[in-house]
Each structure stands twice: as structure tokens, then as C-alpha cells.
């Protein structure tokens, strides 16, 4: 699972495919909210706002 900004989305997808050998689901964190999980506020690769969840 990766939480990234728009600029690092492609990198996160590539990392997911390399690790799991299948295409991930990409969730827009601006449109989806989770009841029992609070999404990180910053991208894993930089300090920009986290926008996408790659699972």
C-alpha cells in the first residue's frame, strides 16, 4: 500500500506492480473516506499533500 501525491503516482504504481506482479487499485483520497483508517497527510516520497492510495 502506498499513499502518494499526484507527481509520485506513477512511481507508486510501478513499485506495486514490481512487488505484487499485478495491477493495483488507485483510490482518490479526496473522494473516498475510510471509517477505521486515517490516511497519512503527506506523500511517502515528498512533503506534498497525499492524494492517492495505491493498493
PDB file as gemmi writes it, atoms N, CA and C in Angstrom:
CRYST1    1.000    1.000    1.000  90.00  90.00  90.00 P 1                      
ATOM      1  N   UNK A   1       0.852  -1.172   0.000  1.00  0.00           N  
ATOM      2  CA  UNK A   1       0.000   0.000   0.000  1.00  0.00           C  
ATOM      3  C   UNK A   1       0.895   1.232   0.000  1.00  0.00           C  
ATOM      4  N   UNK A   2       0.551   2.188  -0.863  1.00  0.00           N  
ATOM      5  CA  UNK A   2       1.313   3.427  -0.977  1.00  0.00           C  
ATOM      6  C   UNK A   2       0.346   4.605  -0.908  1.00  0.00           C  
ATOM      7  N   UNK A   3       0.754   5.653  -0.226  1.00  0.00           N  
ATOM      8  CA  UNK A   3      -0.022   6.892  -0.176  1.00  0.00           C  
ATOM      9  C   UNK A   3       0.870   7.971  -0.774  1.00  0.00           C  
ATOM     10  N   UNK A   4       0.432   8.527  -1.902  1.00  0.00           N  
ATOM     11  CA  UNK A   4       1.307   9.426  -2.661  1.00  0.00           C  
ATOM     12  C   UNK A   4       0.562  10.641  -3.212  1.00  0.00           C  
ATOM     13  N   UNK A   5       1.344  11.617  -3.644  1.00  0.00           N  
ATOM     14  CA  UNK A   5       0.803  12.789  -4.324  1.00  0.00           C  
ATOM     15  C   UNK A   5       0.652  12.469  -5.815  1.00  0.00           C  
ATOM     16  N   UNK A   6       0.091  13.413  -6.547  1.00  0.00           N  
ATOM     17  CA  UNK A   6      -0.121  13.221  -7.984  1.00  0.00           C  
ATOM     18  C   UNK A   6       1.200  13.007  -8.729  1.00  0.00           C  
ATOM     19  N   UNK A   7       2.249  13.720  -8.324  1.00  0.00           N  
ATOM     20  CA  UNK A   7       3.536  13.619  -9.006  1.00  0.00           C  
ATOM     21  C   UNK A   7       4.201  12.254  -8.840  1.00  0.00           C  
ATOM     22  N   UNK A   8       3.907  11.553  -7.758  1.00  0.00           N  
ATOM     23  CA  UNK A   8       4.548  10.263  -7.493  1.00  0.00           C  
ATOM     24  C   UNK A   8       3.624   9.064  -7.720  1.00  0.00           C  
ATOM     25  N   UNK A   9       2.462   9.300  -8.290  1.00  0.00           N  
ATOM     26  CA  UNK A   9       1.508   8.216  -8.525  1.00  0.00           C  
ATOM     27  C   UNK A   9       2.087   7.143  -9.444  1.00  0.00           C  
ATOM     28  N   UNK A  10       2.696   7.550 -10.534  1.00  0.00           N  
ATOM     29  CA  UNK A  10       3.248   6.582 -11.485  1.00  0.00           C  
ATOM     30  C   UNK A  10       4.345   5.730 -10.847  1.00  0.00           C  
ATOM     31  N   UNK A  11       5.169   6.332 -10.019  1.00  0.00           N  
ATOM     32  CA  UNK A  11       6.230   5.589  -9.321  1.00  0.00           C  
ATOM     33  C   UNK A  11       5.611   4.560  -8.385  1.00  0.00           C  
ATOM     34  N   UNK A  12       4.569   4.950  -7.644  1.00  0.00           N  
ATOM     35  CA  UNK A  12       3.914   4.028  -6.715  1.00  0.00           C  
ATOM     36  C   UNK A  12       3.278   2.856  -7.462  1.00  0.00           C  
ATOM     37  N   UNK A  13       2.670   3.126  -8.608  1.00  0.00           N  
ATOM     38  CA  UNK A  13       2.075   2.046  -9.412  1.00  0.00           C  
ATOM     39  C   UNK A  13       3.167   1.096  -9.874  1.00  0.00           C  
ATOM     40  N   UNK A  14       4.287   1.620 -10.360  1.00  0.00           N  
ATOM     41  CA  UNK A  14       5.404   0.773 -10.798  1.00  0.00           C  
ATOM     42  C   UNK A  14       5.943  -0.073  -9.646  1.00  0.00           C  
ATOM     43  N   UNK A  15       6.085   0.523  -8.472  1.00  0.00           N  
ATOM     44  CA  UNK A  15       6.577  -0.220  -7.309  1.00  0.00           C  
ATOM     45  C   UNK A  15       5.605  -1.332  -6.916  1.00  0.00           C  
ATOM     46  N   UNK A  16       4.315  -1.043  -6.974  1.00  0.00           N  
ATOM     47  CA  UNK A  16       3.303  -2.039  -6.640  1.00  0.00           C  
ATOM     48  C   UNK A  16       3.374  -3.215  -7.616  1.00  0.00           C  
ATOM     49  N   UNK A  17       3.436  -2.907  -8.905  1.00  0.00           N  
ATOM     50  CA  UNK A  17       3.497  -3.962  -9.928  1.00  0.00           C  
ATOM     51  C   UNK A  17       4.769  -4.787  -9.761  1.00  0.00           C  
ATOM     52  N   UNK A  18       5.897  -4.136  -9.487  1.00  0.00           N  
ATOM     53  CA  UNK A  18       7.151  -4.870  -9.274  1.00  0.00           C  
ATOM     54  C   UNK A  18       7.047  -5.821  -8.089  1.00  0.00           C  
ATOM     55  N   UNK A  19       6.384  -5.385  -7.025  1.00  0.00           N  
ATOM     56  CA  UNK A  19       6.296  -6.199  -5.814  1.00  0.00           C  
ATOM     57  C   UNK A  19       5.250  -7.308  -5.908  1.00  0.00           C  
ATOM     58  N   UNK A  20       4.065  -6.981  -6.436  1.00  0.00           N  
ATOM     59  CA  UNK A  20       2.949  -7.932  -6.414  1.00  0.00           C  
ATOM     60  C   UNK A  20       2.629  -8.564  -7.770  1.00  0.00           C  
ATOM     61  N   UNK A  21       3.248  -8.076  -8.831  1.00  0.00           N  
ATOM     62  CA  UNK A  21       3.064  -8.608 -10.181  1.00  0.00           C  
ATOM     63  C   UNK A  21       1.616  -8.588 -10.641  1.00  0.00           C  
ATOM     64  N   UNK A  22       0.886  -7.552 -10.237  1.00  0.00           N  
ATOM     65  CA  UNK A  22      -0.479  -7.328 -10.710  1.00  0.00           C  
ATOM     66  C   UNK A  22      -0.789  -5.841 -10.612  1.00  0.00           C  
ATOM     67  N   UNK A  23      -1.806  -5.428 -11.321  1.00  0.00           N  
ATOM     68  CA  UNK A  23      -2.188  -4.010 -11.327  1.00  0.00           C  
ATOM     69  C   UNK A  23      -2.875  -3.642 -10.016  1.00  0.00           C  
ATOM     70  N   UNK A  24      -2.562  -2.462  -9.481  1.00  0.00           N  
ATOM     71  CA  UNK A  24      -3.183  -2.036  -8.225  1.00  0.00           C  
ATOM     72  C   UNK A  24      -4.517  -1.334  -8.463  1.00  0.00           C  
ATOM     73  N   UNK A  25      -5.244  -1.159  -7.385  1.00  0.00           N  
ATOM     74  CA  UNK A  25      -6.391  -0.254  -7.378  1.00  0.00           C  
ATOM     75  C   UNK A  25      -5.849   1.096  -6.926  1.00  0.00           C  
ATOM     76  N   UNK A  26      -6.350   2.164  -7.544  1.00  0.00           N  
ATOM     77  CA  UNK A  26      -5.943   3.514  -7.175  1.00  0.00           C  
ATOM     78  C   UNK A  26      -7.176   4.241  -6.655  1.00  0.00           C  
ATOM     79  N   UNK A  27      -7.085   4.737  -5.419  1.00  0.00           N  
ATOM     80  CA  UNK A  27      -8.203   5.404  -4.766  1.00  0.00           C  
ATOM     81  C   UNK A  27      -7.855   6.879  -4.581  1.00  0.00           C  
ATOM     82  N   UNK A  28      -8.739   7.753  -5.023  1.00  0.00           N  
ATOM     83  CA  UNK A  28      -8.566   9.194  -4.841  1.00  0.00           C  
ATOM     84  C   UNK A  28      -9.003   9.540  -3.417  1.00  0.00           C  
ATOM     85  N   UNK A  29      -8.070   9.980  -2.600  1.00  0.00           N  
ATOM     86  CA  UNK A  29      -8.360  10.270  -1.198  1.00  0.00           C  
ATOM     87  C   UNK A  29      -9.228  11.512  -1.017  1.00  0.00           C  
ATOM     88  N   UNK A  30      -9.388  12.315  -2.056  1.00  0.00           N  
ATOM     89  CA  UNK A  30     -10.284  13.470  -1.985  1.00  0.00           C  
ATOM     90  C   UNK A  30     -11.740  13.048  -2.170  1.00  0.00           C  
ATOM     91  N   UNK A  31     -11.951  11.853  -2.703  1.00  0.00           N  
ATOM     92  CA  UNK A  31     -13.307  11.389  -2.978  1.00  0.00           C  
ATOM     93  C   UNK A  31     -13.742  10.232  -2.090  1.00  0.00           C  
ATOM     94  N   UNK A  32     -12.813   9.632  -1.354  1.00  0.00           N  
ATOM     95  CA  UNK A  32     -13.111   8.455  -0.545  1.00  0.00           C  
ATOM     96  C   UNK A  32     -12.640   8.675   0.892  1.00  0.00           C  
ATOM     97  N   UNK A  33     -13.469   8.266   1.821  1.00  0.00           N  
ATOM     98  CA  UNK A  33     -13.112   8.367   3.237  1.00  0.00           C  
ATOM     99  C   UNK A  33     -13.305   6.998   3.881  1.00  0.00           C  
ATOM    100  N   UNK A  34     -12.433   6.667   4.814  1.00  0.00           N  
ATOM    101  CA  UNK A  34     -12.482   5.384   5.485  1.00  0.00           C  
ATOM    102  C   UNK A  34     -12.908   5.583   6.936  1.00  0.00           C  
ATOM    103  N   UNK A  35     -13.698   4.666   7.443  1.00  0.00           N  
ATOM    104  CA  UNK A  35     -14.226   4.780   8.797  1.00  0.00           C  
ATOM    105  C   UNK A  35     -13.154   4.499   9.846  1.00  0.00           C  
ATOM    106  N   UNK A  36     -12.412   3.423   9.691  1.00  0.00           N  
ATOM    107  CA  UNK A  36     -11.467   2.988  10.721  1.00  0.00           C  
ATOM    108  C   UNK A  36     -10.005   3.223  10.362  1.00  0.00           C  
ATOM    109  N   UNK A  37      -9.741   4.100   9.403  1.00  0.00           N  
ATOM    110  CA  UNK A  37      -8.359   4.343   8.979  1.00  0.00           C  
ATOM    111  C   UNK A  37      -8.208   5.806   8.611  1.00  0.00           C  
ATOM    112  N   UNK A  38      -7.211   6.432   9.170  1.00  0.00           N  
ATOM    113  CA  UNK A  38      -6.910   7.826   8.861  1.00  0.00           C  
ATOM    114  C   UNK A  38      -5.725   7.837   7.895  1.00  0.00           C  
ATOM    115  N   UNK A  39      -5.946   8.330   6.690  1.00  0.00           N  
ATOM    116  CA  UNK A  39      -4.893   8.364   5.674  1.00  0.00           C  
ATOM    117  C   UNK A  39      -3.791   9.329   6.077  1.00  0.00           C  
ATOM    118  N   UNK A  40      -2.544   8.989   5.776  1.00  0.00           N  
ATOM    119  CA  UNK A  40      -1.452   9.938   6.027  1.00  0.00           C  
ATOM    120  C   UNK A  40      -1.703  11.241   5.265  1.00  0.00           C  
ATOM    121  N   UNK A  41      -1.208  12.327   5.786  1.00  0.00           N  
ATOM    122  CA  UNK A  41      -1.456  13.620   5.153  1.00  0.00           C  
ATOM    123  C   UNK A  41      -0.423  13.977   4.098  1.00  0.00           C  
ATOM    124  N   UNK A  42       0.747  13.306   4.127  1.00  0.00           N  
ATOM    125  CA  UNK A  42       1.815  13.632   3.184  1.00  0.00           C  
ATOM    126  C   UNK A  42       2.219  12.422   2.350  1.00  0.00           C  
ATOM    127  N   UNK A  43       2.667  12.710   1.156  1.00  0.00           N  
ATOM    128  CA  UNK A  43       3.181  11.696   0.227  1.00  0.00           C  
ATOM    129  C   UNK A  43       4.358  10.953   0.863  1.00  0.00           C  
ATOM    130  N   UNK A  44       4.481   9.671   0.543  1.00  0.00           N  
ATOM    131  CA  UNK A  44       5.594   8.868   1.051  1.00  0.00           C  
ATOM    132  C   UNK A  44       6.935   9.255   0.429  1.00  0.00           C  
ATOM    133  N   UNK A  45       6.908   9.944  -0.719  1.00  0.00           N  
ATOM    134  CA  UNK A  45       8.137  10.284  -1.434  1.00  0.00           C  
ATOM    135  C   UNK A  45       8.552  11.740  -1.271  1.00  0.00           C  
ATOM    136  N   UNK A  46       7.634  12.593  -0.805  1.00  0.00           N  
ATOM    137  CA  UNK A  46       7.951  14.015  -0.631  1.00  0.00           C  
ATOM    138  C   UNK A  46       7.032  14.607   0.433  1.00  0.00           C  
ATOM    139  N   UNK A  47       7.027  15.890   0.584  1.00  0.00           N  
ATOM    140  CA  UNK A  47       6.212  16.546   1.605  1.00  0.00           C  
ATOM    141  C   UNK A  47       4.912  17.115   1.045  1.00  0.00           C  
ATOM    142  N   UNK A  48       4.571  16.801  -0.195  1.00  0.00           N  
ATOM    143  CA  UNK A  48       3.328  17.279  -0.797  1.00  0.00           C  
ATOM    144  C   UNK A  48       2.130  16.562  -0.162  1.00  0.00           C  
ATOM    145  N   UNK A  49       0.948  17.113  -0.371  1.00  0.00           N  
ATOM    146  CA  UNK A  49      -0.272  16.523   0.153  1.00  0.00           C  
ATOM    147  C   UNK A  49      -0.528  15.149  -0.466  1.00  0.00           C  
ATOM    148  N   UNK A  50      -0.861  14.171   0.373  1.00  0.00           N  
ATOM    149  CA  UNK A  50      -1.204  12.833  -0.116  1.00  0.00           C  
ATOM    150  C   UNK A  50      -2.535  12.913  -0.846  1.00  0.00           C  
ATOM    151  N   UNK A  51      -2.608  12.340  -2.035  1.00  0.00           N  
ATOM    152  CA  UNK A  51      -3.830  12.422  -2.841  1.00  0.00           C  
ATOM    153  C   UNK A  51      -4.363  11.043  -3.219  1.00  0.00           C  
ATOM    154  N   UNK A  52      -3.481  10.071  -3.406  1.00  0.00           N  
ATOM    155  CA  UNK A  52      -3.899   8.760  -3.887  1.00  0.00           C  
ATOM    156  C   UNK A  52      -3.410   7.637  -2.987  1.00  0.00           C  
ATOM    157  N   UNK A  53      -4.247   6.627  -2.877  1.00  0.00           N  
ATOM    158  CA  UNK A  53      -3.925   5.386  -2.187  1.00  0.00           C  
ATOM    159  C   UNK A  53      -3.789   4.324  -3.259  1.00  0.00           C  
ATOM    160  N   UNK A  54      -2.652   3.657  -3.291  1.00  0.00           N  
ATOM    161  CA  UNK A  54      -2.389   2.603  -4.279  1.00  0.00           C  
ATOM    162  C   UNK A  54      -2.359   1.288  -3.520  1.00  0.00           C  
ATOM    163  N   UNK A  55      -3.362   0.424  -3.801  1.00  0.00           N  
ATOM    164  CA  UNK A  55      -3.472  -0.861  -3.093  1.00  0.00           C  
ATOM    165  C   UNK A  55      -3.727  -1.997  -4.058  1.00  0.00           C  
TER     166      UNK A  55                                                      
END                                                                             
